[in-house]
Amino acid sequence: MLKSTFTPIFWVLTPKPKPPKLPSHAITNTFFTRSMPHVRHNAPVNPITPPPASSAYIHLPFCRKRCHYCDFPIVALGSTSAQIEDDPRVSNYIHWLCREINATNVDQPDDANTITPLQTVYFGGGTPSLVPPRMVSSVLDTLRTKFGLREDVEISMEMDPGTFDAEKMRGMVVLGVNRVSLGVQAFREELLRACGRAHGLKEVHEAIDVVKLCEVENWSIDLIASLPHQTSDMWEESLRLAIEAQPTHVSVYDLQIEQGTKFGRLYSLGEFPMPSETQSAEFYKMASRMLSDANYNHYEISSYCKSGYECKHNFIYWKNKPFYGFGLGSASFVGGLRFSRPRKVNDYINFVQNLENGFVNSSVEGHIHGKDTVMDVVMLSLRTAQGIDLMSLQESFGSSIVLSLLEAYKPYVESGHVVCLDEHRRTVRIDDLNSFLNKTNAEGRVAYIRLSDPEGFLLSNELIAIAFGVIDSWKDMPPYQEAEAT
């Protein structure tokens, strides 16, 4: 069963065996369990020049208080903190954040004449909507000066009910924020209180009204399933009210209990008052059914959207493309290297100072091992409805990996958990797959494999682990070639 909290992919890689916030952020801000292997951390640099990074994740760690399920690197300002504008903890952090951006080496090919402008910026946290617009403006100005921003740049911000009003929302829109991820989590007062959220149901409805009043077209509602004492009727109500609010995007996350959190001290997965594995699976199926019936496309394990409203920033993670990470605990994937920042404020400040003084070496001698890369591609691709592009995989790693994966997944094709598709994305029958593998019929050629919705997605950990086993047992791995998840 898949378990996750809301986190962008590759957000904080060292302590979290979560999606590669998957990422994190993930990311901004990812349905994986603790048993899921990490994506490589601080892997050697790609021998072939990778494409330049054109996306940035910005971590704004401030919250009014820590939620009971949260183990993210945050700074709790206090539930009654009303003077955010003058809080030195906020202004000081923004100061160091901008210094980090300015001190970062620009990821560009040696022969490039111009810097690649950013196509997506994602403000995650924490609760970014606590930060005053003027401070967000300073971060965006720094990014604009350092990298440039495309005219059609997607600028996303996580915003929690009760932390903004129409004036602040309009201020963010003026700055260029054009996508909002609203952290509702539940439409039940008792569930919000049980998870330690700083907002109540009244603030949820007020926040939705403000988003609509300010005519934010591209916005998401985030929900958490499998909360303590949550029933099927409660979950159905949350889904129904989310659909009635008519966001363009809905993210659905299954609660993951982390060690060191209040939930981690109080509860164990599958034990009352936590829903059982069977109940959690039914919650996931209910979300898939209700949101699909409401014309939301299930385009990624945890993500649903109206046509054309996929999160462009998260696609950077899922396609295994390079990105910058800035701020406390964030991670970058630049030049073939995944690199995390410290999770504590003082350590982060020391890191920025060392970065400015040239003491931070974010490169490693050597080459990325082909196994690491193909694991990334397989894991990230299987999160999406698109699945794995086998032709691209074959071009990058050879035909034997494709045949090995198809052979390993054949029992799951028969059970309906894995779907094989031809180049026109038509389903390939099991008989045609067998003929193709036995080389008796080339017409059954498989161009894509994806997980079925919802049954295959529910088994994603197990199915990805099978692929990892196939890859890890590979003795003659071909040299790495540039590849991305699809």
Buried (B, 14 or more C-beta within 10 A) or exposed (E): BBBBBBBBBBBBBEBBBBBBBBBBBBBBBBBBBBEBBEBBEEBBBBBEBBEBBBBBBBBBBBBBBBBBBBBBBBBBBEEEBEEBEEBEBBBEBBBBBBBBBBBBEEBBEEEEEEBBBBBBBBBBBBBBBBBBBEBBBBBBEBBBEBBBBEEEBBBBBBBBBBBBEEEBBBBBBEBBBBBBBBBBBBBBEEBBEBBBBBBBBEBBBBBBEBBBEBEBEBBBBBBBBBBBEBBEEBBBBBBEBBBEBEBBBBBBBBBBBBEEBBBBEEBEBBEEEBBBBEBBBBBBBBBBBBBBEBEBBBBBBBBBBBEEBBBBBBBBBBBBBBBBBBBBBBBBBBBBBBBBBBBEBEEBBEBBBEBEEEEBEBBBEEBBBBBBBBBBBBBBBBBBBBBBBBBBBBEBBBEEBBBBBBEBBBEBBEEEBBBBBBEEEEEBEBEBBBBBBEEEBEEBBBBBBBBBBBBBBBBBBBBBBBBBEBBEEBEEBEEBBBBBBB
